[in-house]
Amino acid sequence: MAKEKNSDLMEKIISLCKRRGFVFPGSEIYGGLANSWDYGPLGVELKNNIKNLWWKKFVQQRDDMVGIDAALIMNPKVWVSSGHLENFSDPLVECKKCHHRFREDLLEDKKKCPDCKGELTEAKQFNLMLKTFLGSVDGWAEWAELLDRLIILNKAKNYQEIDELIKFGVDAYHKTGESTFYFRPETAQAMFVDFKSVLDTCRKKIPFGIAQIGKAFRNEITPGNFIFRTREFEQMEIEYFIKEENWKEMFEEWRKEMWSWMTNELGLDKNSVHELDVPDGERAHYSKRTIDFEFDFPFGRKELYGLAYRTDFDLKNHFQEPPYEDIETKEKIYPHVIEPSLGVDRSVLAVLCNSYKEEDGRIFLKLNPKLAPYKAAVSCLKKNEPNLVKKAEDVFHDLKKEFSVDFDNRGNPGKFYGSQDEIGTPYCIMVDFQTLEDDTVTVRDRDTTKQERIKINDLSNFLKNEFI
């Protein structure tokens, strides 16, 4: 029963997202693309509010943090040095009957196909790096044409031309390697590669951090659960550089910071968030300690964020000589790294799941007001009263100079309140006939539905006290 209830909740959230403009299926008019999603007008506002709040908390309000915005495609040598080309993989199994593919570590029964109950193959490692090509040479296309031609020549027993094509094929193979690049699977490596440049230009001393928000790409075997696991996603990551002897203390500090972010800024129910200390053998190849912060999504308890102690693995792989000189001792060292890693899309989904409420016959999103796409919405009691409409428009345009505000000209209070509740707008402002007499408006609270009269001239300060 609980499983059915949670499944129903997820369907309601997905329906709300599409109906109200939070998230749309990608390329929908062409039949879509598996697990591709576009953020709509309200979704991009919610997403940007999360990113801006994160940047303000962890970069702008701290003295020990700077930010960068690095390229999506880097020199392939980066991924050789980081170990991604060798180690960034998941165990892949395939059903011998229906040929569907799955991540073995996510299956309850690792012997039977979850779709048709057929027998599964032995697991093999599948690299998650997403390839692309740069420049005017596409060696893979030339190689494919070559193979087609070889099949034809072999049937005709034209061995002389076959020899010539094989020589051509060697060149095509080399061109393929030269033009093959990868979309980054994480934002972290740019912060390591740019470490010395940041150090030289910002005059920072450890402990300090580099932060970045940006896209990453992984060729996931089994993407799914709406925007939870996708091949294209966005990360908010920090690489915090420290001395080795301080790692336990700094790890604990960042653990507390992440709890503060989840419960205070995102407003997540602390009882829905759980820590998992990832055991040996299950951590990433670079990690000495990792905590996964898991959230109770409707489809189960899944990883929301990660906190890892990466040691000096990355800087040692990228720099032949220690890149940091201690100002006091003049000793050159490889700093160690604590990495708080947060997914933007999973943050959006967790916030939506946490805030979706059905109470007393109404549906509303109980969002942290700072995250709400619209901070307030303005309407008038009757749409066929020009004086009311004009006054409501004036209030709307004045507030819009300072806040993200919506305008509803339907002249139907019930529909106005219900529509704004559903998208999480904290306050609804109603212009009525009393407004024309004393310049006050009715302000309705989303969570309590209580209303109070406030002077129009006081609206700006009222909202500032709530959001700033």
C-alpha positions in Angstrom: 0.0 0.0 0.0 2.8 2.4 0.9 4.6 1.6 -2.4 1.4 2.4 -4.3 1.0 5.7 -2.4 4.5 6.8 -3.1 4.2 5.9 -6.8 1.0 7.9 -6.9 2.8 10.8 -5.3 5.5 10.7 -7.9 3.0 10.7 -10.7 1.3 13.7 -9.2 4.6 15.6 -9.0 5.5 14.8 -12.6 2.0 15.8 -13.8 2.2 19.1 -11.8 5.7 19.8 -13.3 4.5 19.4 -16.9 1.1 21.1 -16.4 2.5 24.2 -14.6 5.7 24.7 -16.5 8.4 23.3 -14.2 9.7 20.5 -16.3 8.8 19.3 -19.9 9.8 16.1 -21.8 12.7 17.1 -24.1 12.0 17.2 -27.9 8.4 16.2 -27.2 7.0 17.2 -30.6 9.4 14.8 -32.2 8.5 11.9 -29.9 11.0 12.9 -27.2 14.4 11.5 -26.3 14.7 8.9 -23.5 15.3 10.6 -20.2 15.7 14.1 -21.7 14.0 16.9 -19.8 13.7 20.7 -20.3 13.1 23.1 -17.5 10.1 25.4 -18.2 9.5 29.0 -17.1 8.8 28.1 -13.5 11.3 25.3 -13.4 14.2 27.5 -14.5 13.3 30.1 -11.8 13.3 27.4 -9.1 16.5 26.0 -10.4 18.2 29.3 -10.6 17.0 30.3 -7.1 18.7 27.1 -5.8 21.9 27.8 -7.6 22.0 31.5 -6.6 21.3 30.6 -3.0 24.1 28.0 -3.0 26.5 30.5 -4.6 25.7 33.2 -2.1 26.1 30.9 0.9 29.2 29.0 -0.1 31.1 31.6 -2.2 30.0 35.2 -1.8 29.5 35.0 2.0 32.8 33.3 2.7 36.3 34.7 2.8 37.9 31.3 1.9 36.2 30.6 -1.4 36.5 31.6 -5.0 34.6 30.5 -8.1 35.4 29.5 -11.7 33.4 28.5 -14.8 35.4 26.1 -16.9 34.9 24.5 -20.3 32.7 21.5 -20.8 35.3 19.8 -23.1 38.9 19.5 -21.8 42.1 18.0 -23.2 41.7 14.2 -23.1 44.9 13.9 -21.1 43.0 15.3 -18.2 40.8 12.2 -18.1 43.8 9.9 -18.4 45.5 11.6 -15.5 42.4 11.6 -13.3 41.8 7.9 -13.9 38.4 8.4 -15.5 39.2 6.6 -18.7 40.3 3.6 -16.7 38.1 3.6 -13.7 34.9 5.6 -14.4 32.6 2.7 -15.1 29.5 0.8 -13.9 28.9 -3.0 -14.0 26.7 -3.8 -17.1 24.6 -6.9 -17.6 22.3 -7.8 -20.5 19.3 -10.0 -20.7 19.9 -13.0 -23.0 16.2 -13.1 -23.9 15.0 -9.5 -24.4 18.5 -7.9 -24.6 17.6 -5.1 -22.2 20.6 -3.7 -20.3 20.9 -2.9 -16.6 23.4 -1.7 -13.9 24.1 -4.9 -12.0 24.6 -3.1 -8.7 21.0 -1.6 -8.8 19.3 -5.0 -9.3 17.7 -6.9 -6.5 18.0 -10.2 -8.3 21.3 -10.2 -10.1 20.5 -13.4 -12.0 17.1 -12.7 -13.6 16.0 -9.9 -15.9 13.5 -7.5 -14.0 11.5 -7.1 -17.3 11.1 -10.7 -18.7 12.8 -12.9 -16.0 15.3 -14.1 -18.6 18.9 -15.0 -17.7 21.4 -12.2 -17.4 24.9 -12.2 -18.7 28.0 -11.9 -16.6 28.7 -8.3 -15.6 31.3 -6.3 -17.5 32.5 -2.8 -16.8 30.9 -0.1 -19.0 32.8 3.3 -19.2 30.4 6.2 -18.6 32.4 8.9 -20.4 30.4 10.5 -23.2 32.4 10.8 -26.4 32.3 13.6 -29.0 34.5 14.7 -31.9 36.2 18.1 -32.6 37.5 19.4 -35.8 36.7 18.6 -39.5 37.8 14.9 -39.2 35.4 12.2 -38.3 37.5 9.1 -38.3 34.6 6.9 -37.1 32.5 7.8 -40.2 35.5 7.0 -42.5 36.0 3.7 -40.6 32.3 2.7 -41.0 32.5 3.4 -44.8 35.7 1.4 -45.0 34.1 -1.7 -43.3 31.1 -1.6 -45.7 33.5 -1.4 -48.7 35.6 -4.2 -47.4 32.6 -6.5 -47.1 31.7 -5.8 -50.8 35.3 -6.3 -52.0 35.7 -9.6 -50.1 32.6 -11.0 -51.7 34.1 -10.0 -55.1 37.5 -11.4 -54.1 39.2 -8.1 -55.1 42.2 -8.6 -52.9 44.4 -5.9 -54.4 41.9 -3.2 -53.5 41.4 -4.8 -50.1 45.1 -4.2 -49.3 44.9 -0.6 -50.3 41.8 -0.1 -48.2 43.5 -1.6 -45.1 46.3 1.0 -45.4 43.6 3.7 -45.6 41.9 2.1 -42.6 45.0 2.5 -40.4 45.0 6.2 -41.2 41.3 6.5 -40.4 41.9 4.7 -37.1 44.6 7.2 -36.1 42.4 10.1 -37.1 39.6 8.7 -34.9 41.9 8.8 -31.9 43.1 12.3 -32.6 39.6 13.8 -32.9 38.0 11.9 -30.0 37.2 14.1 -27.0 34.9 13.7 -24.0 32.2 15.8 -22.3 33.2 16.2 -18.7 31.6 13.6 -16.3 32.1 16.0 -13.4 33.0 19.6 -12.8 35.8 18.7 -10.3 38.8 18.2 -12.6 38.8 21.7 -14.0 39.2 23.0 -10.4 42.3 20.8 -10.0 43.7 21.7 -13.4 43.2 25.4 -12.7 44.5 25.2 -9.1 47.8 26.9 -9.8 46.2 29.6 -12.0 43.7 30.4 -9.2 46.5 30.4 -6.6 48.6 32.8 -8.6 45.8 35.3 -9.3 43.9 35.2 -6.0 46.7 35.0 -3.5 44.8 32.4 -1.4 46.4 30.2 1.3 45.1 26.9 2.5 42.5 26.2 3.7 40.5 27.6 0.8 38.1 26.3 -1.8 37.3 26.6 -5.4 33.6 26.3 -6.4 31.8 25.8 -9.7 28.3 25.3 -11.0 28.0 23.6 -14.4 26.9 20.8 -16.6 28.3 17.3 -16.6 27.5 14.3 -18.8 27.5 10.6 -18.1 26.4 7.8 -20.5 24.3 6.2 -17.8 23.2 2.6 -18.4 19.8 2.9 -16.8 18.8 6.6 -16.4 15.3 7.2 -14.9 13.1 8.3 -12.1 12.2 11.6 -13.8 15.1 14.1 -13.3 16.8 12.0 -10.7 19.3 10.2 -13.0 19.9 11.7 -16.4 22.8 11.7 -18.9 23.0 15.4 -18.9 22.9 17.1 -15.5 24.1 20.1 -13.5 26.4 20.1 -10.5 27.4 22.4 -7.6 30.8 21.3 -6.5 33.5 22.6 -4.2 37.1 21.4 -4.0 38.3 22.5 -0.5 42.1 22.4 -0.2 43.6 21.6 3.2 46.7 20.2 5.0 46.5 16.4 5.4 46.6 16.5 9.2 43.4 18.6 9.3 41.2 16.4 7.1 39.1 14.9 9.8 38.3 18.2 11.3 37.5 19.8 8.0 35.4 16.8 6.9 33.2 17.3 9.9 32.9 21.0 9.3 31.7 20.4 5.8 29.3 17.7 7.0 27.6 20.3 9.2 27.6 22.8 6.4 25.8 20.4 4.1 23.2 19.6 6.8 22.7 23.4 7.2 22.1 23.8 3.5 19.6 20.9 3.3 17.5 21.8 6.3 17.8 25.6 6.3 18.2 26.8 2.7 16.3 24.0 0.9 13.9 23.4 3.8 14.1 19.6 3.6 12.6 17.6 6.5 15.7 16.4 8.4 13.9 13.1 9.1 13.9 12.4 5.3 17.7 12.8 5.0 20.0 10.0 6.1 23.8 9.6 6.1 25.5 6.6 4.6 29.2 6.1 5.3 30.3 4.4 2.1 32.3 1.3 3.0 35.7 0.2 1.5 35.3 -1.3 -2.0 32.3 0.8 -2.8 33.9 4.3 -2.8 35.2 6.1 -5.9 38.8 5.2 -6.7 40.1 8.6 -5.4 38.2 8.6 -2.0 39.5 7.7 1.4 36.2 8.5 3.0 32.8 9.3 1.5 29.4 10.1 3.1 26.3 9.9 0.9 23.4 12.0 2.0 20.3 10.1 1.0 16.8 11.4 0.7 13.5 9.6 1.0 12.2 10.1 -2.6 8.8 8.6 -3.5 10.6 5.9 -5.4 12.9 5.0 -2.5 15.8 6.2 -0.4 18.5 7.4 -2.9 21.6 9.5 -2.9 21.1 13.2 -2.9 24.6 14.6 -2.2 28.0 13.3 -1.5 30.9 14.4 0.7 34.3 12.9 -0.1 37.9 13.1 1.2 39.8 12.8 -2.1 43.3 13.0 -0.3 46.0 14.5 -2.7 45.1 12.0 -5.5 44.0 14.6 -8.1 46.7 17.2 -7.6 49.5 14.6 -7.6 48.1 13.2 -10.9 47.9 16.6 -12.6 51.1 18.2 -11.3 54.6 16.7 -11.5 55.8 19.1 -8.8 54.0 20.2 -5.6 51.9 23.2 -6.7 51.6 24.9 -3.3 54.2 26.5 -1.1 53.5 27.0 2.6 53.9 30.7 3.3 55.3 30.1 6.8 57.5 27.0 6.4 58.3 27.5 2.6 57.6 23.8 2.3 56.1 22.7 -1.1 53.2 20.3 -0.7 50.3 18.7 -2.5 47.2 19.9 -0.6 44.6 17.4 0.3 41.0 17.9 -0.7 37.5 17.7 0.8 34.8 17.7 -1.8 31.1 18.6 -1.2 29.3 17.5 -4.3 25.7 18.6 -4.9 23.4 17.9 -7.9 21.2 20.7 -9.0 18.6 18.5 -10.6 18.3 16.2 -7.6 18.0 19.3 -5.4 15.1 20.5 -7.5 13.4 17.1 -7.3 14.0 16.8 -3.5 12.6 20.2 -3.0 9.5 19.4 -5.1 8.9 16.1 -3.3 9.4 17.6 0.1 7.1 20.6 -0.5 4.2 19.0 -2.3 1.2 19.1 0.1 -2.5 18.1 -0.1 -4.5 19.6 2.7 -8.1 20.5 3.2 -8.9 19.9 -0.5 -6.1 22.1 -1.9 -2.8 21.4 -3.4 0.2 23.6 -2.6 4.0 23.6 -2.7 5.3 24.6 0.7 8.5 26.0 -0.7 11.1 28.0 1.2 10.0 31.5 0.1 13.5 32.2 -1.1 13.2 29.3 -3.6 9.7 30.1 -4.9 9.6 31.0 -8.6 7.3 33.9 -7.8 7.6 35.8 -4.5 4.1 37.2 -4.8 1.2 37.4 -7.2 -1.2 40.3 -7.8 -4.8 40.1 -8.9 -8.0 42.2 -8.6 -11.5 41.2 -7.3 -13.3 41.8 -10.6 -11.8 41.9 -14.1 -14.6 44.1 -15.5 -13.9 47.0 -13.2 -11.4 49.2 -14.9 -10.4 51.1 -11.8 -9.6 47.8 -10.0 -7.6 46.4 -12.9 -5.6 49.6 -13.3 -4.8 49.7 -9.6 -3.7 46.0 -9.6 -1.5 46.6 -12.6 0.2 49.6 -10.9 0.9 47.4 -7.8 2.2 44.7 -10.0 4.6 46.9 -12.0 5.9 48.6 -8.8 6.7 45.3 -7.1 8.2 43.8 -10.2 11.0 46.3 -10.0 12.3 44.5 -7.0 10.8 41.0 -7.0 9.8 38.1 -9.2 6.0 38.7 -9.3 3.1 37.2 -11.3 -0.1 38.9 -12.4 -3.5 37.2 -12.7 -6.3 39.2 -14.5 -9.0 36.5 -14.2 -10.9 38.4 -11.5 -11.7 35.1 -9.7 -10.2 35.0 -6.2 -10.7 31.2 -5.7 -8.9 30.3 -8.9 -6.2 32.9 -8.3 -5.4 31.5 -4.9 -5.5 27.8 -6.0 -3.3 28.5 -9.1 -0.7 30.3 -7.0 -0.8 27.7 -4.2 0.0 25.0 -6.7 3.2 26.6 -7.8 4.4 27.6 -4.4 3.8 31.4 -4.4 4.2 32.6 -0.8 1.9 35.6 -0.9 -1.2 36.5 -3.0 -2.1 40.2 -3.1 -5.7 41.1 -3.9 -6.9 44.6 -5.0 -10.5 45.2 -4.0 -12.9 48.0 -3.6 -11.5 49.0 -0.2 -8.2 49.5 -2.0 -9.7 52.4 -3.9 -10.7 54.0 -0.6 -7.7 53.5 1.7 -4.9 52.2 -0.5 -4.7 48.9 1.4 -4.7 45.4 -0.2 -5.4 41.9 1.1 -2.3 39.8 1.5 -2.9 36.1 1.8 -0.3 33.7 3.2 0.1 30.5 1.2 0.7 28.1 4.1 -1.9 29.3 6.6 -4.3 30.9 4.1 -4.7 33.8 6.6 -5.3 37.3 5.2 -4.3 40.7 6.4 -4.7 44.3 5.2 -1.4 46.0 4.3 -0.8 49.5 2.9 0.4 49.4 -0.7 3.4 51.6 0.3 4.4 49.0 2.9 4.3 46.0 0.5 7.9 46.3 -0.6 9.3 46.3 2.9 6.9 43.5 3.9 8.3 41.2 1.1 11.9 42.3 1.8 11.6 41.1 5.4 10.5 37.7 4.1 13.0 37.2 1.3 16.2 39.2 2.0 
